[in-house]
């Protein structure tokens, strides 16, 4: 049994498959970029939190007079 497929049906079929694959690839790259941005924001936030925890200790220690001057 031979099925006759016209040129246009073949073209539309291949364009649909190509469109689906392209959409999946674009979605993958979009999600990957969003993940990268999220990781950058989280790392900056963690760094700022750590610096905020260190600063008060540094200020306290630097403001105390030396108990044993030389």
C-alpha angles and dihedrals in degrees: 000000000000119000115210112222118186123223092252094052090050091048094048092047092053093044091053092050091047091048093052093049091047092050091051092049092049091049090051093051092046092052091045090053092048090051091051092050090048091052091050092050092047093050092049090049092050091049092050091049092051092048090049089054093049099046099067091050092049092049092048094048094046094049095055116096117241107260093207110043113191 
